[in-house]
């Protein structure tokens, strides 16, 4: 599984579980729901080293100290991220896809 596939699975899980607003989830719980055990180490590295510092897909860390809780800051941005990076947009969020978006080109 590619790095982008792992990132897409994480974002998809956050959308499906509606982890936004006052809802949050720990990184461990998120990874348990989104990826297989053998891929959790790589997914954790991607989340902590790339996605959180760069605010990819509007993922943000909430809480402080040793708490490792995350949530989506902007649902529309997360949907757009999935759409543009070849991920599966969950059914209930397809209304956030704007008509002027171009589908991602196949590589």
C-alpha positions as CSV (number, residue, x, y, z in Angstrom):
1,X,0.0,0.0,0.0
2,X,1.4,3.4,-0.9
3,X,1.8,6.3,1.4
4,X,-1.0,8.2,-0.3
5,X,-3.3,5.2,0.2
6,X,-2.6,5.2,3.9
7,X,-3.2,8.9,4.1
8,X,-6.5,8.6,2.2
9,X,-7.6,5.8,4.6
10,X,-6.9,8.0,7.6
11,X,-8.9,10.9,6.2
12,X,-11.7,8.7,5.1
13,X,-12.0,7.2,8.6
14,X,-12.1,10.7,10.1
15,X,-14.9,11.7,7.8
16,X,-16.9,8.5,8.3
17,X,-16.6,8.7,12.1
18,X,-17.5,12.5,11.9
19,X,-14.4,13.4,14.0
20,X,-14.8,17.2,13.7
21,X,-16.0,20.1,15.8
22,X,-16.2,19.0,19.5
23,X,-15.5,15.4,18.6
24,X,-11.9,14.1,18.7
25,X,-10.2,10.7,18.6
26,X,-6.8,9.4,19.7
27,X,-4.2,8.6,17.1
28,X,-4.2,4.9,18.3
29,X,-8.0,4.6,17.9
30,X,-7.9,6.3,14.5
31,X,-5.2,3.9,13.2
32,X,-7.0,0.9,14.6
33,X,-10.1,1.8,12.6
34,X,-8.4,2.9,9.4
35,X,-5.4,0.6,8.7
36,X,-4.2,-3.0,9.3
37,X,-1.9,-3.7,12.2
38,X,1.1,-4.2,10.0
39,X,0.6,-0.8,8.4
40,X,0.0,1.2,11.6
41,X,3.6,2.2,12.2
42,X,4.0,3.7,8.7
43,X,0.6,5.4,9.0
44,X,1.6,6.9,12.4
45,X,4.8,8.2,10.9
46,X,2.9,9.8,8.0
47,X,0.3,11.3,10.3
48,X,2.8,12.8,12.8
49,X,5.6,13.7,10.4
50,X,3.7,14.9,7.3
51,X,0.0,15.3,7.8
52,X,-0.2,17.1,11.2
53,X,2.7,19.6,10.6
54,X,1.5,20.5,7.1
55,X,-2.2,20.4,8.1
56,X,-2.9,18.1,5.2
57,X,-6.6,17.5,4.7
58,X,-7.2,19.9,7.6
59,X,-6.2,17.4,10.2
60,X,-5.2,19.1,13.5
61,X,-4.0,17.9,16.8
62,X,-6.2,18.9,19.8
63,X,-5.4,18.9,23.5
64,X,-1.9,19.3,24.8
65,X,0.9,17.5,26.5
66,X,0.9,13.7,26.1
67,X,-2.6,13.6,24.6
68,X,-2.5,12.5,21.0
69,X,-6.0,13.5,19.9
70,X,-6.8,14.6,16.4
71,X,-9.8,15.9,14.5
72,X,-10.7,17.5,11.2
73,X,-10.7,21.3,11.2
74,X,-12.6,21.6,7.9
75,X,-14.8,18.9,6.4
76,X,-14.9,20.5,3.0
77,X,-11.1,20.7,2.8
78,X,-10.9,17.0,3.8
79,X,-13.3,16.0,1.1
80,X,-11.5,18.0,-1.4
81,X,-8.2,16.4,-0.3
82,X,-9.6,12.9,-0.8
83,X,-11.1,13.8,-4.2
84,X,-7.9,15.3,-5.5
85,X,-5.7,12.5,-4.2
86,X,-7.8,9.6,-5.6
87,X,-9.4,8.5,-2.3
88,X,-13.0,7.3,-1.9
89,X,-15.2,10.2,-0.8
90,X,-17.8,8.8,1.7
91,X,-21.4,8.8,0.4
92,X,-22.7,11.4,2.8
93,X,-20.0,13.9,1.8
94,X,-20.3,13.9,-1.9
95,X,-22.4,17.1,-1.8
96,X,-19.2,18.9,-0.8
97,X,-17.6,18.2,-4.2
98,X,-18.0,21.3,-6.3
99,X,-18.9,21.2,-10.0
100,X,-15.7,23.0,-11.1
101,X,-13.3,20.5,-9.6
102,X,-11.4,18.5,-12.1
103,X,-11.0,14.8,-11.4
104,X,-7.4,13.8,-10.6
105,X,-5.3,12.7,-13.5
106,X,-4.2,9.1,-13.5
107,X,-0.5,8.7,-13.0
